[in-house]
Amino acid sequence: MKSVCRAIAGRIRSELPELAQVVERATRIWQRAVVSTDDYYVDYV
């Protein structure tokens, strides 16, 4: 069981940088959407 948990933890750790990039991108888009009058920003997110 521990080896399975370690394998899963390793996979999650290896995917964290990509997830962080997704969060940063979504945050930037959302910040632009807040100040924009264009509806497509909200539809895009």
PASEBA-1860 file (N, C-alpha, C; in nm, 3 decimals):
! residues 45
1> MKSVCRAI> 0.082/-0.119/0.000/0.000/0.000/0.000/0.086/0.126/0.000 ~ 0.194/0.125/0.080/0.280/0.243/0.086/0.345/0.274/-0.048 ~ 0.382/0.169/-0.121/0.446/0.191/-0.251/0.347/0.254/-0.349 ~ 0.220/0.216/-0.340/0.117/0.275/-0.426/0.101/0.424/-0.392 ~ 0.097/0.454/-0.263/0.083/0.594/-0.219/0.204/0.675/-0.263 ~ 0.322/0.618/-0.253/0.443/0.689/-0.296/0.440/0.716/-0.446 ~ 0.394/0.619/-0.521/0.386/0.637/-0.666/0.287/0.748/-0.701 ~ 0.175/0.748/-0.635/0.075/0.852/-0.660/0.129/0.989/-0.619
9> AGRIRSEL> 0.193/0.995/-0.504/0.252/1.122/-0.458/0.358/1.172/-0.556 ~ 0.437/1.083/-0.608/0.539/1.121/-0.707/0.477/1.176/-0.833 ~ 0.371/1.113/-0.876/0.303/1.161/-0.997/0.243/1.300/-0.974 ~ 0.182/1.319/-0.860/0.124/1.450/-0.828/0.235/1.556/-0.824 ~ 0.345/1.524/-0.757/0.458/1.617/-0.750/0.509/1.654/-0.888 ~ 0.515/1.559/-0.977/0.567/1.586/-1.111/0.470/1.671/-1.193 ~ 0.342/1.669/-1.159/0.242/1.747/-1.233/0.217/1.885/-1.173 ~ 0.269/1.911/-1.055/0.244/2.040/-0.989/0.290/2.161/-1.071
17> PELAQVVE> 0.407/2.158/-1.134/0.447/2.276/-1.213/0.348/2.308/-1.326 ~ 0.298/2.205/-1.392/0.201/2.228/-1.500/0.070/2.283/-1.443 ~ 0.027/2.230/-1.331/-0.095/2.281/-1.267/-0.077/2.426/-1.225 ~ 0.040/2.461/-1.176/0.068/2.600/-1.136/0.059/2.692/-1.257 ~ 0.108/2.647/-1.372/0.099/2.728/-1.495/-0.047/2.749/-1.535 ~ -0.128/2.646/-1.523/-0.270/2.658/-1.557/-0.339/2.759/-1.465 ~ -0.307/2.753/-1.337/-0.367/2.846/-1.241/-0.322/2.989/-1.272 ~ -0.194/3.009/-1.302/-0.144/3.142/-1.334/-0.211/3.197/-1.459
25> RATRIWQR> -0.226/3.113/-1.560/-0.290/3.156/-1.685/-0.436/3.192/-1.661 ~ -0.507/3.110/-1.588/-0.648/3.138/-1.559/-0.661/3.266/-1.476 ~ -0.570/3.288/-1.385/-0.572/3.410/-1.304/-0.551/3.533/-1.390 ~ -0.453/3.528/-1.480/-0.428/3.642/-1.569/-0.550/3.671/-1.656 ~ -0.610/3.566/-1.712/-0.728/3.584/-1.798/-0.843/3.642/-1.717 ~ -0.863/3.591/-1.597/-0.973/3.640/-1.514/-0.952/3.786/-1.477 ~ -0.828/3.824/-1.445/-0.799/3.963/-1.410/-0.828/4.056/-1.528 ~ -0.799/4.012/-1.649/-0.833/4.092/-1.768/-0.983/4.099/-1.786
33> AVVSTDDY> -1.052/3.989/-1.758/-1.197/3.984/-1.776/-1.268/4.080/-1.680 ~ -1.215/4.094/-1.561/-1.277/4.180/-1.461/-1.282/4.325/-1.508 ~ -1.178/4.370/-1.576/-1.172/4.509/-1.619/-1.220/4.529/-1.763 ~ -1.251/4.423/-1.831/-1.293/4.430/-1.971/-1.444/4.440/-1.983 ~ -1.488/4.507/-2.089/-1.631/4.513/-2.117/-1.673/4.406/-2.218 ~ -1.576/4.328/-2.265/-1.606/4.223/-2.363/-1.656/4.097/-2.293 ~ -1.768/4.046/-2.336/-1.826/3.926/-2.277/-1.744/3.800/-2.302 ~ -1.670/3.799/-2.413/-1.600/3.675/-2.448/-1.495/3.635/-2.346
41> YVDYV> -1.444/3.728/-2.267/-1.347/3.691/-2.165/-1.409/3.593/-2.065 ~ -1.527/3.622/-2.019/-1.592/3.534/-1.922/-1.630/3.402/-1.986 ~ -1.675/3.404/-2.109/-1.709/3.281/-2.180/-1.585/3.194/-2.201 ~ -1.471/3.256/-2.222/-1.346/3.185/-2.247/-1.299/3.110/-2.123 ~ -1.312/3.173/-2.008/-1.266/3.114/-1.883/-1.365/3.008/-1.845
END
